[in-house]
Amino acid sequence: TGLALPESSGEFSVELARQALALCTGHTAQRETELLERAGFTVAAQVNYDKGDAISHTCAYTVGLKQVSFGGEERTLVLIAVRGTEGGEWCSNFDFAPSWSDEGQFAENFLFAAEDAFVGVQSVLASVREPLVLVCGHSRGGACANLLGMLLSAELGEENVLTYTFASPATFRGEDCGVECGNIFNVINSGDVVPRVP
């Protein structure tokens, strides 16, 4: 049940990537709880699992807490596991620019989901002294996790946030998003078309 945390957030860990992928593939709230509890986490919040086929620019996610050693210090790890596409979220996946603007640098559908999760985790983060955050997600959840990792890095510092995404659709176009993102790792299969869109 020990996590293979690297020495720093900017160092990629293959074993942590494997563990993170396993932790973000529960799909149902109950299954996600089982995965996290088996890995030694206490579930602090579960959000958006009950939206069914409702079309919205949100993602379901589970927040778990666990004591870990990182950088020689005992810290509380806040895990944010973002679920992949379910039900009506398929419509959101293809609604890249709800504003109908061609000027945006971000895929708005995924940015809106990341902003929703960012606001939603603030109360948990506020309850933890110097939190260490691990954000992970697959596919749609990977796109949300990618941008959520960026938002949390801007707030907490990239040294306190580890982000691992899997098969994430593209989320940003441009040269510089304005945040250091050396702590965000997008794991993709070179034959997968999903990371090439939108």
BALO-638803 format. One line per 10 residues: their letters; for each residue x, y, z of C-alpha. Coordinates in steps of 0.05 Angstrom, whole numbers, plus 5000, padded with zeros to 4 digits. Example, Ala and Ser with C-alpha at 12.3 -4.5 7.8 and 13.67 -1.06 7.14 Angstrom:
BEGIN
AS	5246 4910 5156 | 5273 4979 5143
***
This chain:
BEGIN
TGLALPESSG	5000 5000 5000 | 5061 5046 5000 | 5062 5098 4944 | 5125 5103 4902 | 5134 5178 4911 | 5194 5208 4875 | 5245 5253 4909 | 5212 5314 4880 | 5149 5332 4842 | 5188 5345 4779
EFSVELARQA	5215 5274 4776 | 5174 5222 4738 | 5163 5156 4774 | 5141 5097 4731 | 5116 5060 4792 | 5077 5120 4818 | 5046 5126 4748 | 5023 5053 4752 | 4995 5065 4822 | 4960 5130 4802
LALCTGHTAQ	4928 5097 4741 | 4900 5042 4785 | 4874 5094 4835 | 4835 5135 4783 | 4798 5078 4748 | 4743 5063 4798 | 4687 5095 4757 | 4633 5087 4810 | 4637 5122 4878 | 4634 5055 4914
RETELLERAG	4689 5024 4872 | 4733 5086 4879 | 4724 5084 4954 | 4745 5010 4955 | 4808 5026 4914 | 4829 5083 4958 | 4815 5048 5024 | 4854 4987 5000 | 4913 5035 4986 | 4908 5064 5057
FTVAAQVNYD	4870 5128 5041 | 4813 5158 5080 | 4760 5184 5032 | 4747 5258 5047 | 4699 5275 4990 | 4664 5247 4929 | 4634 5296 4879 | 4592 5292 4815 | 4582 5217 4814 | 4506 5223 4815
KGDAISHTCA	4496 5267 4755 | 4475 5210 4709 | 4465 5231 4637 | 4461 5305 4653 | 4503 5345 4605 | 4552 5389 4643 | 4624 5412 4640 | 4643 5377 4705 | 4679 5312 4723 | 4667 5263 4779
YTVGLKQVSF	4725 5259 4829 | 4744 5229 4895 | 4790 5261 4946 | 4830 5217 4993 | 4878 5232 5050 | 4939 5192 5071 | 5002 5205 5112 | 5065 5197 5070 | 5139 5213 5073 | 5161 5262 5019
GGEERTLVLI	5227 5298 5015 | 5246 5272 5084 | 5184 5300 5117 | 5119 5269 5140 | 5062 5302 5101 | 4989 5292 5087 | 4978 5271 5016 | 4914 5296 4985 | 4896 5250 4927 | 4848 5276 4875
AVRGTEGGEW	4827 5218 4829 | 4786 5244 4770 | 4740 5195 4735 | 4740 5184 4660 | 4680 5196 4615 | 4611 5171 4637 | 4541 5183 4609 | 4526 5253 4587 | 4599 5274 4594 | 4609 5249 4522
CSNFDFAPSW	4572 5312 4498 | 4619 5356 4539 | 4679 5319 4510 | 4662 5346 4441 | 4640 5416 4463 | 4711 5443 4463 | 4692 5517 4462 | 4624 5531 4494 | 4638 5605 4486 | 4644 5595 4410
SDEGQFAENF	4709 5635 4411 | 4769 5614 4370 | 4814 5658 4413 | 4820 5614 4475 | 4884 5577 4492 | 4848 5524 4533 | 4797 5471 4515 | 4742 5506 4554 | 4701 5443 4568 | 4759 5412 4606
LFAAEDAFVG	4780 5478 4638 | 4709 5488 4666 | 4712 5417 4696 | 4780 5432 4726 | 4756 5498 4755 | 4696 5462 4786 | 4742 5411 4819 | 4791 5465 4840 | 4736 5502 4877 | 4709 5437 4904
VQSVLASVRE	4774 5414 4937 | 4789 5480 4972 | 4755 5460 5038 | 4795 5395 5042 | 4860 5431 5025 | 4845 5484 5079 | 4839 5429 5131 | 4909 5403 5118 | 4973 5437 5140 | 5022 5442 5081
PLVLVCGHSR	4986 5392 5036 | 5022 5350 4985 | 4974 5337 4927 | 4972 5280 4877 | 4923 5292 4819 | 4909 5235 4771 | 4858 5219 4717 | 4846 5179 4654 | 4818 5204 4587 | 4768 5259 4603
GGACANLLGM	4791 5254 4675 | 4862 5262 4650 | 4845 5326 4614 | 4812 5353 4677 | 4870 5329 4720 | 4920 5361 4673 | 4888 5430 4682 | 4872 5419 4755 | 4945 5404 4766 | 4962 5470 4733
LLSAELGEEN	4912 5509 4776 | 4937 5475 4840 | 5009 5487 4822 | 4994 5561 4814 | 4962 5562 4883 | 5007 5515 4923 | 5072 5516 4883 | 5093 5462 4834 | 5138 5430 4887 | 5075 5411 4926
VLTYTFASPA	5035 5381 4869 | 5046 5316 4830 | 5002 5306 4769 | 4997 5242 4728 | 4948 5237 4671 | 4934 5179 4623 | 4907 5185 4552 | 4889 5258 4563 | 4859 5296 4506 | 4897 5360 4488
TFRGEDCGVE	4879 5417 4536 | 4923 5476 4516 | 4948 5509 4453 | 5001 5562 4457 | 5072 5573 4481 | 5064 5589 4555 | 5005 5578 4602 | 5037 5624 4654 | 5049 5569 4706 | 5110 5525 4715
CGNIFNVINS	5086 5455 4697 | 5148 5411 4704 | 5107 5370 4753 | 5053 5348 4704 | 5064 5283 4668 | 5018 5261 4612 | 5026 5187 4597 | 5002 5170 4527 | 5005 5114 4477 | 5034 5138 4411
GDVVPRVP	4980 5101 4373 | 4922 5133 4412 | 4886 5189 4374 | 4852 5218 4437 | 4914 5258 4460 | 4916 5291 4391 | 4847 5324 4399 | 4816 5375 4404
***
